[in-house]
Amino acid sequence: MAISGSTYTSPPPNVTVLALTNGTLYMRDGNLAAPLTNAAILNFADNKVYIGTNVVMKLTSSSGLMSGTFNDTGLQISRALRGVVLQQENTFRGYFRGTNQSGSVLLETP
C-alpha cells in the first residue's frame, strides 16, 4: 500500500485549485465489473468536475475536499465518491464504497 499526501492552500478567487482543465478519471475495485477510465472536464468557475453525464464532483475550494456520485451501470445504482485535492501532485485522489469492498479514484492529467 502506498501513502501520499500534500499540503493544501486555498486559492484566491478565480484561480484554479489544480493546474489542469482536462484530465482522466480512473476508478477500480469497489465491486466494479471492470476498471473505469473516463475523460474529465474540470470547470472551476462552478467548482465542479464533469465526466460526460455519468460523474459529477463538487469541490470545496476552502478545504480541498471533493465529493460526488457516479452511476455504477453494472449494478444500476448510484455510488458516492469522496476525496481530496493533492496540489503538489496536481491530482485528486479518493474512494468509493462497493457492496463489500472499497474502490479507488484518481483524477490526473492524461
Sequence and secondary structure as in RCSB ss.txt:
>XXXX:A:sequence
MAISGSTYTSPPPNVTVLALTNGTLYMRDGNLAAPLTNAAILNFADNKVYIGTNVVMKLTSSSGLMSGTFNDTGL
QISRALRGVVLQQENTFRGYFRGTNQSGSVLLETP
>XXXX:A:secstr
            TT  SSS SEEEEEEEETT SS EEEEEEEETTTTEEEETTTEEEEEETTTTEEEEEEEETTT
TEEEEEEEEEEGGGTEEEEEEE SSSEEEEEEE  
